[in-house]
């Protein structure tokens, strides 16, 4: 059985952030992290959103139950509860499983020269 979360198997970085509202949050500096079920990038890779470049600084796994208010703020939300509500609204019928591990991708803008 192949581990879908193996470091060598990752999705395309271009699909890391696709929701228009999230793209706006990244561009405006309100979002500096995203959590996904699969791994989409390695440290040092560059993501381009609306012509702006962002470098991936950290990639690690985290259980849903370990997400803090501070983590939610990096995601562009006021609190953990608002982040959780948003995720569950994006994925109707999905249960919130505190032990489920997701991939965290943290990034920052690359200054234009």
N, C-alpha and C positions, 0 to 999 in steps of 0.2 A: 504494500500500500504506500503510495506516495504522499508525503507530508505537504499539504498545500501551502504551508507557511515556511517551507525551507528557504533559507536565505538566497539560494541560487535561483529560486523560482519567484519572480516578481512580475507585477503588472507594469505597464508602460507609465512613466512619470507624467505623461501628458493627460492621463486619466485620474491623477491624484485628486484634483479639485475641479469638479465639473458643474456644480450647482451655481447658477448666476449670483445668487445672494452671497454665497461663500466667496466667490471670486471678488465681489465688491468689498467684502470684509478684508480680504488679503491686500488688495490694492490700497485700501484706506489705512492699513496698518492695525486694524482691529483684530485680525486673525493671524496667528503665527504658528499654529499647529493644526493638524487634522488627524483623526483616528479612522482607520479603515480595517476591514476584515482581512485584507491581504496587504502584502508589502508592495509598495509602489516605487520606492527609491532607495538609494544608498547615500550615505553621508558624502557630501561634495558634489552630488549631481545638481544640475540647474533646472528649475521649473520656470517656464515662461507663461505669464498670464497677461493678456492684453498688451503685449510688447514689453512688459517689465519682467526682470529676471530676479529669481529668488533662489538662494542656495540652501540645500538640505543640510542642516547642522546636526540633527540627532535622529536616529531611527531605533526604536525599541518596542518591546511588547509590554502591555499593561492590562490588568484585569479591569473590567468595567466597574467592579466594586471599589477599586482603588482610585478612581477619578475624583479629584478634589475641586473645590470652587476655583482655585488658582488654575488648574488644568482647563476648566470650562472657560475661564477668561481668555486663555490663549486660543481657545476655539472660537472666540468672538461672542461669548454669552456672558450674562450677568452672574450666573450661578450654576452649580451642578444641576439643580432641578430644571432650570430653563434649557440647559443642554440636553438632558435626558428626554424632556418633553419633545424637543425638536427631533432628536434621533428617532424616537418612537413614532412621530408623525410622518417621517420620511419613509419608514419601514412598517407600514400597517400590519398588525398581527404579530410582529416580532416580540418575543418576550425579552425583558431586561434580565439577563443572567449575570449576576455579579462576578461569577468565576470565569466568564468568557473572556479570553484574551484577544485584544485587538492590537494592531500595529499603530504606533504613534510616529508621526513624521513632523519634526519641528524645523522651521525654516525662517530665514530672514532675507530682507531685500538686498540686492547687490546694488551698491551706489552707482549711478550713471557717471561715467567719466567725462 
